Each structure stands twice: as structure tokens, then as C-alpha cells.
Amino acid sequence: MALLSAPVRRRRSRVRVLLVCCCLLLALAAPSAAAAAAGHDYGDALAKSILFFEGQRSGRLPAAGQRAAWRGDSAVSDGGAAGVDLEGGYYDAGDNVKFGFPMAFTATMLAWGVVEFGDAMPPAERAHAADAVRWATDYLLKTISHPGVGDPTKDHGCWERPEDMDTARTVYNISAARPGSDVAGETAAALAAASMVFRDDDPAYAARLLAGARSAFEFADEHKGAYSDDPELRAGGCPFYCDFDGYQVRDELLWGAAWLRRASKEGTYLDYIQNNGKTLGAEDSTNEFGWDNKHAGINVLVSKEFIDGEVLSLQSYKEFADGFICTLIPESSSPHITYTPGGMIYKPGGSNMQHVTSISFLLLTYAKYLSNSSRTVNCGNVSVGPATLQQLARKQADYILGDNPMKMSYMVGYGDRYPQRIHHRGSSLPSIKSHPQRIACNDGTPYYNSSSPNPNPLIGAVVGGPGEDDVYEDDRADFRKSEPTTYINAPLVGVLAYLVGNPDPGQGHVRH
């Protein structure tokens, strides 16, 4: 679980930017639906992957339209101790904490999925996806100038529903004296990307998001430093969401500038990318993309303008993106990422599905950009076209949905066999709707230790998944494998949207 933070700063004014840790829980509900007899029902999987976010909501739930009906209001007074309103947002995983860093990344990826593949979504699901983005960005806009709350260590010591949460609400904030360029830069990226989602349907909200993105980026750039370098702020986010990649690499600054360039088309941000790319680590070679490392995503995103023939000076970003893609191609002579015997992308450390979904999203997005210009990727001994990237991503999605050695879906509620005992407080404890009596901090322990299935299926949740041997035990205590997170699901929404629009494995081009 990770630290939640949001920065803000206006020129010549003293503004505090804050990190938020709140406590709450997630859950979702609804019976499962089996995959289509022939192949996978990508539409069903897409709908469930979006529904998951309603089970992760913090704050007052909407009177109408809250489909995860077993959830109730929670953490409605977040920020009250500091005299501000920090209600809302998402619990990052199976705990009751709101961490700004991964929440902002979640919002960025949800928005990017809608931007690239929203046209392939059924109208109702696109609307639900936009709602999921807005639930995050409404909160992130508050954190631009207000503090965050919560004590993740104490929260993790309890097994209680978000509705019963009673752990401390410590306030954490970033400021000019205590910078957090990583969190601020990611917040800028999230708000800028989200502005594109609402540009047509709600231009006033889109403009507000873009303005917030500019403020967050200005703060991040003018007050450089990582939040995890400050002892007090570190206590609010580490060891759960430290920026292990390091501010020294400054990927979030480049990521924020890249999204502001994409959303605004302003030359200021193009200049920033061109002038600072080398010093901010654009050339760093990595086959990873996630809440802590944005390099691959930066290169794919920025390369679009070169691929489209609009800004030829950005050619190096395509070269870096090509290098990333080649690390994913088993036939390439380049050193490449590890695959399990069953074919799943694998990286050590737990919660492996975050790598599967985020990398799959980049494969499909880059394939879309390449398709639009009839380009390919040269991986030394092999030449890779868009269709190859699309097939690789499809195989990863199909693995999640059941084409794996365990013959089970790793998405709760999808297919006939899926995880029953996920590491999630709200899902594993009786719903407040059926058990309105309070369940205190330690009173939830018997439910944690129980071998019974979770009483509230968190429909659409994708768990951390199996290890390098493709084995999954469905053990609630094994959080590395059985805990869902928002940043596993967020990239998957875009992947599944693409597959809804391209259900035939023989198709090689993304619609646009």
C-alpha cells in the first residue's frame, strides 16, 4: 500500500502540497459470469474490471449508481483533523489506506486507457470508466493544496472494514521545504491525462483538471526532491510505496511534462522534454513500467509525435521505446524479460500481475501508434510489427482470464473458477449491510484466519497472481499473490477495451 500525496504551488505564493494516507477498505459484489463458450468474453471481463473500482471507493458513496452494494460510507471525515476536506479517492489495495503515489498512477492509467481505446468500449462501460477516473481526480484535485491523513502501519495492524475504521489520521504534507517531485509529477500526469477524457463531455471540468496539472507540475519542477527522503513523510509511505526508483532518475518529472504536452499541445512542455530528457533519465533502459518506474511509458507516450511525423526531433524516444519492446520479444537477441513456463510475464517481488497488465497496455498502445504509420520495430535478428505486439498482449490477458496451467481466472467473478479468499479486508469480513454491528480492529482476525471463501466477492478484482512456477494457492494470508490493487486493474481496463474492439486473434490493427 502506498502513500498518497498531491502537490500544489502557485507562483509567488506559499502553498502546501500534501500526501495522504487514509484508512479504508474495498469490496465489490455480484455473482460471477462464465467466459463465453468459445474464447473469452472480453466484454464481460471489461465490465467487471471497471466495476472493481466501486468496491475500492472511500468516502460517501453515491445514493444512485453504487453497484458494489455491500459497501457503505467510510472515512467521510478524512482531513478533518487538519481543517480540510480529504474525503474520497480509492483504497489502494486490500487495506484501508489511501496512498497518493499509486492512486495518481492508477488515475493516469485509467485515463490513458479511455484516451486510446475508449471508442472500443460500449457506451455504458465508457461512462463507467469515466466515473472511475473522476472518483480519483476529484480527490487528487483536493490534494493539490491540502494534507493527507492516515497511519499505514497502524492500519495494517488491524483487520477491519473501512466502514469501521478507527485508526489514527496523521497528516502528511509536501511543501517547498519538504518536496515530493515524484508524487507531484505523477499527480500532474494523472490530471492532464484525465482532462482528455472529459474534454468533450465536460469541458469545464477538463479545464480545471488541466489547470491543476500545471500547478502540480510547477511545484514538482521548482522544488525537486523525493518524499521518501524526508523522515516524517517516509513514515507515511514507506516501506509500502517508497520511490525505490529514486528521484535521482526523475522519471515523474518527465512523465508529468509528457502528459501536459499530450493534453495541451503547448510548446513549453515540448521544450521541457527536449531540453531535460537526457538529464531526467529518458535513456535509461528498463523492461519495467509501473507506479515506481515510468521510463517505458514515457518513451512510448512521447514517441507518438515522432511516429506521426509531427516532431522529428523526438526520434530518440522511439528508439528507446523500440529497445523496451525488444526486451519483451523472446525471439529477440536482446536480453529479455522472464516468462513463466505457462507464458506469463514475470518479475520478482510479488503482486506480479501489475507487470503483466501495465506492460500489456504499453504493447497495445505502441502497436496502435505503429499501425497508424505502418512502422515496425527492429530487434536485431527479428523485425516486429504491430500484430506481434497485439498477440503478445492478448496472450497475457488470456492468461489472466484462464488460459494458464492452473486453469483458473485470476479475476474475481470471471469464469467458473477464480480466487475465493483474496487478501482484502472489506471483501473478507461480513458486509455492514448484513452485519451492522461494529467489528473492531482485532475482532476481524478470525475472518482473516478463516478458510471460508470471502463473503463479499470483489467482482473484477485481479489478484497479484501466481509465482514463477505458475502456481496459485488461493491463500488469504499470502498477500503477494492474493491481494488485488488498483494499479493492477487500471491498465487492464485499456487492454480489455482493445480486445472488445478486436476479438478476433487474427486481426492486426487497432481501430482508431
Disulfide bonds with the S-S distance in Angstrom:
Cys158-Cys441 1.96
Cys238-Cys242 1.73
Cys326-Cys379 2.04
